[in-house]
Amino acid sequence: MKKILLFLAAACVTLTAAADEGMWLLPYLQKMNIKNMKERGCKLSAEEIYSIDKSSLKDAVVIFGGGCTGEIVSPDGLLFTNHHCGYGSIQQLSSVEHDYLKYGFWAMSRAEELPAPGLQVRFVRKIADVTADILGNVPSIASQEEYDRIKHENIVALKKRLREENPGMEVSVKSFFGGNQFFAFVMEVYTDVRLVGTPPSSIGKFGGDTDNWMWPRHTGDFSIFRVYAGPDNRPADYSPENRPYKAEKYLKISLDGVEKNDFAMIMGFPGSTERYATSYEIDNLLKVENPQRIFIRGDRQEILWKDMVADDAIRIQYASKYAGSSNYWKNSIGMSRGIEKLGVKARKEAQEASFQAWAEKNTLPEEGYIDALGKIRSSVERMSSMNAARQYLAEAFLAAVELLSPVRMFTAGDSVKSDLGDTDALIKRVQNWYEDYSVTTDRKVAKRMLAIARENMKELPSFYAEVVDKQFGGDIDAYVDYLYDHSLFASEEKVLALVKDYAPEKIADDPAVVLARSVMEQYSALSDALKEPQELYEEGHRKYIAGLMLQNPDKAWASDANFTIRLTYGRVLPYSPADGIEYNYYTTLKGVMEKEDPENPQEFFVPEKLKELYAVKDFGRYANAKGELPTCFLADCDITGGNSGSPVLNDRGALIGLAFDGNWEAMSGDIAFEPELQRTIAVDIRYVLFVVDKFAGARWLLDELQFE
């Protein structure tokens, strides 16, 4: 283990970043990246981007909600992020009477800003390499069981110490390079966050599923929030007396626009990549995991969409749920297509053959590199069928059949006892859940999900034989109707009554409890069976990555994304996806008008006010030199999910756009970066400000921005 620790330390000192691939750790910018960045045109020092001792660009970039990035753009805590990142909060604040999804919302003073319940913003206050603390006493030839035990003990001790040293802060310790390196992150969590402005979905979600992951793009994917604090500028629960967060660091805005080959960098919180995945994992992804996800989600989404189009109340209830499911559904389609088209598996196989030859020639058996790939292959083969079954349970039951959610709320052991200790809080939790629930829609979904599970699962949960077959002669529709007609969990009123007078025996025989118990028993059994091969996989994976780094000591290695703050940089560039096709690097408002489709108003509706502004070319200072209003642009930066809402910055660190998507042709990028094809799609900051100013008339917000 000491050899790997020393290698990681040396790598951070000596390597220079190459190409555009890489989600780089901020503490190593000076040693690894800044020279290359300056050669490409960056005018900032590494310390201006990230500093241990004073404020830097890092301090203006935050985790927004549970899985996005945001940026502070004013001294008074104003925050920009994507429309799709704020979508859940916008939906939660919407109603048929106040349909902010359809019509947008704009506060015209701070008094009109709307509290967003449950929304949190996290500032990263400290970052530290703690590899020595976590792995320093792990023997180099430790088994995976011993490695896990010592690692866990060390993480618990370290987090306890860091919490004591940083009272009131949230502490996270994250693994990098498959468990060969560790960093600690100390974060401050603000819980009073308010909606300031959002365009209607016809702008913020323009193009819908059809344009998702596609270029050319014309989506005004932004929303605006504000962070509030207590009188000491520290986090505080919502109160009318709270004041806007006073930001020590915030981003300036550039209206200069972008030109081809301009330097661009993105700072944010990329969620997850698998760049070190082997050909065995890719094979399973293509044959099992992605096809199942595409099939299950596709069928459910079709049911949701029909009900959403038919009923505004259901549209509002299910808008965020549908969008979240659909996004990853289409991602899976594109990823499989990209992996196959770009020959990713063959490239992985070549890398593995080279590694195996190196390991057998240059390492000893006890070091664990020679059999690393064998352990991965064996574990993937053993886990494949079990993971397939578990995916069906997760996707077709636990995630799709919503009736099971309140059931699990009341059958989760000690957690329900804790919740019942605060009856008012539990009542509010129940009311919030049922507010976004349609029992008629869920009933339709349940019938389809139970049917496809029966058709495709090799081993079914026990309720099929014990209830569906025995009591209903195998008639799934009849069983589901009985389930929703007789379960108290299908009624908000009955669940609220249960909260006020709870007893476990009242729900023991509820048909939804019987269903949930059957599904969870099988899920738990599969999880237990997976522990041994999963441990084998983790050992092989850890050794394989460490061995790759030892095999190629002159290569700049970037760790997989794990929702920690990273920097990526590149250039504003067009691309050519196929012979005879050349895509420009930016789009304009003209394309919005051209895409309007009266036959598809859900995705390609253009608001009348936007048409009027376009007709008279009232673009103000947001037009480019040609008199066009830019909407979106491309850069060859390395991002993934979680980067949504990330600031795209110019060579001086000023905000030029918000990252919101990747391109269809390079959807395999989470597995293998494609430098010629991979592009970040960003909404141009000039389009954002045009919508705020000219479309919404919320010019007061621009007064607190600072322009370079």
Buried (B, 14 or more C-beta within 10 A) or exposed (E): BEEBBEBBBEBBEEBEBEEBBBBBBBBBBBBBBBBBBBEBBBEBBBBBBBBEEEEBBBBBBBBBBEBBBBBBBBBBBBBBBBBBBBBBBBBBBBEEEEBBBBBBBBBBEBEEBBBBEEBBBBBBBBBBBBBEBBBEEBEEEBEBEEBBEBBEEBBEEBBEEBBEEBEEBBBBBBBBBBBBBBBBBBBBEBBBBBBBBBBBBBBBBBBBBEBBBBBBBBBBBBBBBBBBBBEEBEBBEBEEEBBBBEBEBBBBBBBBBBEEEBBBBBBBBBBEBBBBBBBBBBBBBBEBBBBBBBBBBBBBBEBBBEBBEEBBEBBBBBBBBBBBBBBBBBBBBBBBBBBEEBEBBEBBBEBBEEBBEBBEEEBEEEBBBBBBBEBBBBBBEBBBEBBBBBBBBBBBBBBBBBBBBBBBBBBEEEEBEEBBEEEEEBBEBBEEBBEBBBBEBBBBBBBBBBBBBEEBBEEBBBBBEEBBBEEBEEEBBBBBBBBBEEBBBBBBEEBBEBBEEBEEEEBEEBBBBBBBBBBBEBBEBBBEBBEEBBBBBBBBBBBBBBBBBBBBEEEBBBBBBBBBBBBBBBBBBBBEBEEEEEBEBBBBBEBBBEBBEEEEEBBBBBBEBBEEBBEEEBBEEBBBEEEBBBBBBBBBBBBBBBBBBBBBBBBBBBBBBBBBBBBBBBBBBBBBBBEEBBBBBBBBBBBBBBBBBBBBEBEEBEEBBEEE
